[in-house]
Structure formats: structure tokens, C-alpha cells
Amino acid sequence: MKAIMLMFDTLNRHMLPPYGCDWVHAPNFKRLGEKTVVFDQAYVGSMPCMPARRELHTGRHNFLHRSWGPMEPYDDSMPEILKKNGVYSHLVTDHQHYWEDGGGTYHTRYSSFELIRGQEGDPWKGEVAEPEIPDMIGMKEMHSLIRQDWVNRKYIRDEKDFPQAQTMEKGLEFIRNNHAEDRWFIQIETFDPHEPFFAPQKYRDLYPHDYSGKHFDWPPYGPVNETKEEIEHVRYEYAALLSMCDAYLGKVLDTMDELDLWKDTMLIVNTDHGYLLGEHDWWAKMVMPMYNEIAHMPLFMWDPRSGKCNERRKSLVQTIDLAPTLLRYFGLEIPADMQGKDLKDTISDDCKVRDAAIFGLHGAHVNVTDGRYVYMRAPVSKDNTPLYNYTLMPTHMRSRFSVEELKEISLQAPFSFTKGVQTMKIKAASQNQYHTFGTLLYDGTVDPFQRNAIEDPELEQNMLEQLKQLMEASEAPSEQYVRLGI
């Protein structure tokens, strides 16, 4: 038995043909939908990039206990468990957050790994002179990141130079070299179609349109202040990068056909989250409520044991289910601390694995869905306190915790999943914008695009009870209940 995971970053469900999009050029995603089971009710868990990958390893939510960070010493790691039990695990990725302070303990859990450089602001090529940066719309406040990105772009000229192209080719090289062997898992992971939406011209040519404005392929994380033409342009830039992803997805499908891997190889095509391209008058993610464009994600799975394909699944699933599914696929036991469920019977017969799912970002709304309704519980106080990080690995996205942050730490009694280990309890920085949005409730059946929040006290109480039950199941720290006014 073998398994391939093809993971994209920031893959928008609503812009894929199998989910109803009719204008994005993505024939291989359509083909993928015919080759696999398509999940209609897949939701994120912990947001954004590294919290989602921690779920991918551990099979449990982490956003209630800490923000962005590495794997913790007490964490179970799916690829490491495979490695220790005779299943070779390999990672090929251009996702630069793996080799930053806040993500440095993930790729070393695999049997082997290849890291492809150059995405976004990856500190890859060194140039002392200032690069030429065009007059841009969008991201401006993070100058060092933008500067490095424009240095990197100078070395990415032909399609073969793009990090995604190299990542996919290295992944296919592993598959070709090892297709006759048994018991291996490969995770081919590209940062695309994450912003900046930088794609070869041939993919941009798929979306001809009139635009003479400033350079715009990197939206800001904030409200939309751009014109209709600018919004349309950046959506086409995203679509171009998505079409590049589609082309390389096609190469993976072609290789599975060529080597007859469908008979004994699981295929998972997934993402960490979606992205707002002007919907709800917002760009990007993280600074607003977690609308469906962000949280309701695409998921495709092929299991050779059942052979089910070209079918839809309505069961509510999450990222935390992928680790236990892969472990059981290879005949291994699921660790007690994993909250996710094996999806074998869901893939074959749409068997339900949960009534409701919880998801969120540390310090933001805590959200729950039952597959129809989505309830977003906001902080009740303007200062969004109390809020703490529980960790033994005090690092942020691109830095260590500051000395000031570490001056007032205390030790927290073990949670059950820390395996008897105390953690540091460190006050988290205030994120006070979420209070202003208030608590929200949406009916996905009549309002799938979440344009009109509803008021229904009885329904809200029912959703709140499900939220509390799932917080308790995750051992949410006591202050989270205070922060949310529960």
C-alpha cells in the first residue's frame, strides 16, 4: 500500500469546477473529481498555515491553546509514526514557513525531505542593492518581505524556475523511483496558489482582460478599497496561478495512470484554507471572521480499497481526520490524543464521523458548524482578554518570542495531550478587531455565501451548546470561556 498527498496552500473551493465554478480554466481538477470522492462538507480546523499543518500531523485541534508555532515535544506526528513503523515518509515542499523559527520542527519528522526555495519572501537570494520594485497596489507595510520577493523573482524567469514546477517534478521523481516499492507515503506540497499570485505568462494569457493600473498580484490583509477593475484584475491573477496548479495536478494524475498506481495507492488532494478575493469587502484571511470562502475547503480522496470515484460525500470532515485515516490505511493504531476520525467508511459509504465541527484562529472568533449552520462566537470584551499561549516552543511566524513576552511566564499543569508535561503559559498579544464584528450566525442552506446573518435565539443556544461541548473535548483553557462570555 502507498499514499500520495498533494497539498496546495490557499486553494479556494468556490473557484474549482467540481464545486461549481464555470470560468476558471482547471480541467484537471474536473478530472480529479471524476477520479476521486469529492467532499462537500470539509472544513478547516486551526488557522492558518502552520496551525493547519500541526493538525495534519497530530490529528487534533491546537488553535485554542496557542498561535502559530512549531510541533511541540509532546505532539504525535503522523509521518513520524509512519517512519517508526516501517512506512517510508517523504516530503517535497516549497512552503518556506517550514524553515523559519515558527515551523522548524515539521519537515524533520519525515524519513526524508526536499526543500525548494524562492516562494514569497523566502530569504533565498542575497542582494545588497535595492531591487527594482514597481508601484504596487496591496501589500506595502511589510517592506522586507516584499523586497525579498522581488529579489527572488529576478531568478525565476522560465516556468521550470518556478518553485511549484520544481516541487512537483521532485515529487514525481520520488514516485517514479519508488513506484515498485511498497509502504511509502509522499506529501507533495506547494505554497501556490498563495499570494503573491505570480505565475508564468502562459497561464495569465488564459484570462485576457483590459487593465492598465498599477501592479497588483498581492492583496493586503484588510478591507477592500480598490476599484472594480482592480478587484477583477487580481482575481484573474489568482486564477492564473490556480491554472498553473491545475496543470501540475494533471502531471500527478498522468503519472498515476502511467504507472497504474490507482490499484494500490491512496490519493489525497487538500489544502490548509481558502482566501477572500474581495468577498464580504475583505482581502485575504485572519483579520476578519472566518467566512466560508476561507473555512469551507475542498477535499478529494481516492481509496483503492473501496474503489469509489466520481461520487460526492456529505459527511462533515476536517483536517484532523487525515492523520488517523493515513495511519489506519497502513494498518497502524491511532494515538489516543488524536481527535480526528478514520475516513475509510466515509469514503466508501458516506458514514458520519461527527455531528459538528469546531474551527478558528487563536484569539479570534471560535466557530462551530453542523454542516448547515455556522456560528461564530466573538470575544465579549474590546481588549479580547484573557488570552494565553501554552507552549514549550515559544516562537512566532518568523521570530522567537521577545524577551518582554517571556518576562511573565508561569507553568501550566499538564493537559491530557501533553503526556504529563507542564507547558509555559505566556500572555498573548491583544487582537481587538474581532470584538467589533460581533457574534454571527448563518444558514448555509439558504445563504451559502453568508451575506445575511440571522437572529434566532433558540438556534443560537443550540449552536452554543455544541460549541461548548467541542471546546471541552479539546480541553480549551478556562480563560477561553471567559474571553467568549460563555
C-alpha positions, 0 to 999 in steps of 0.5 A: 500500500502507498499514499500520495498527498498533494497539498496546495496552500490557499486553494479556494473551493468556490473557484474549482469546477467540481464545486461549481465554478464555470470560468476558471480554466482547471480541467484537471481538477474536473478530472480529479473529481471524476477520479476521486470522492469529492467532499462537500462538507470539509472544513478547516480546523486551526488557522492558518498555515502552520496551525493547519499543518500541526493538525495534519500531523497530530490529528487534533485541534491546537488553535485554542491553546496557542498561535502559530508555532512549531510541533511541540515535544509532546505532539504525535506526528503522523509521518513520524509514526509512519517512519517508526513503523516501517512506512517510508515518509517523504516530503517535497515542499516549497512552503518556506514557513517550514524553515523559519523559527515558527515551523522548524520542527515539521519537515524533520519528522519525515524519513526524508525531505526536499526543500525548494526555495524562492516562494514569497519572501523566502530569504533565498537570494542575497542582494545588497542593492535595492531591487527594482520594485514597481508601484504596487497596489496591496501589500506595502507595510511589510517592506522586507518581505516584499523586497525579498520577493522581488529579489527572488523573482529576478531568478525565476524567469522560465516556468521550470524556475518556478518553485511549484514546477520544481516541487512537483517534478521532485515529487514525481521523481520520488514516485517514479523511483519508488513506484515498485516499492511498497509502504511509502507515503509522499506529501507533495506540497506547494505554497501556490496558489498563495499570494503573491499570485505570480505565475508564468505568462502562459497561464495569465494569457488564459484570462485576457482582460483590459487593465492598465493600473498599477501592479497588483498580484498581492492583496493586503490583509484588510478591507477592500478599497480598490476599484472594480477593475482592480478587484477583477484584475487580481482575481484573474491573477489568482486564477492564473496561478490556480491554472498553473496548479491545475496543470501540475495536478494533471502531471500527478494524475498522468503519472498515476495512470502511467504507472497504474498506481490507482490499484494500490495507492491512496490519493489525497488532494487538500489544502490548509484554507481558502482566501477572500478575493474581495468577498464580504469587502475583505482581502485575504484571511485572519483579520476578519471572521472566518467566512466560508470562502476561507473555512469551507475547503475542498477535499478529494480522496481516492481509496483503492480499497473501496474503489469509489470515484466520481461520487460526492460525500456529505459527511462533515470532515476536517483536517484532523481526520487525515492523520488517523485515516493515513495511519489506519490505511497502513494498518497502524493504531491511532494515538489516543490524543488524536481527535480526528476520525478514520475516513475509510467508511466515509469514503466508501459509504458516506458514514458520519464521523461527527455531528459538528465541527469546531474551527478558528484562529487563536484569539479570534472568533471560535466557530462551530458548524453542523454542516448547515449552520455556522456560528461564530462566537466573538470575544465579549470584551474590546481588549479580547482578554484573557488570552494565553499561549501554552507552549514549550516552543515559544516562537512566532511566524518568523521570530522567537518570542521577545524577551518582554513576552517571556518576562511573565511566564508561569507553568501550566499543569499538564493537559491530557495531550501533553503526556504529563508535561507542564507547558509555559503559559505566556500572555498573548498579544491583544487582537481587538478587531474581532470584538467589533464584528460581533457574534454571527450566525448563518444558514448555509442552506439558504445563504451559502455565501453568508451575506445575511446573518440571522437572529434566532435565539433558540438556534443560537443556544443550540449552536452554543451548546455544541460549541461548548461541548467541542471546546471541552473535548479539546480541553480549551483553557478556562480563560477561553470561556471567559474571553467568549462570555460563555 
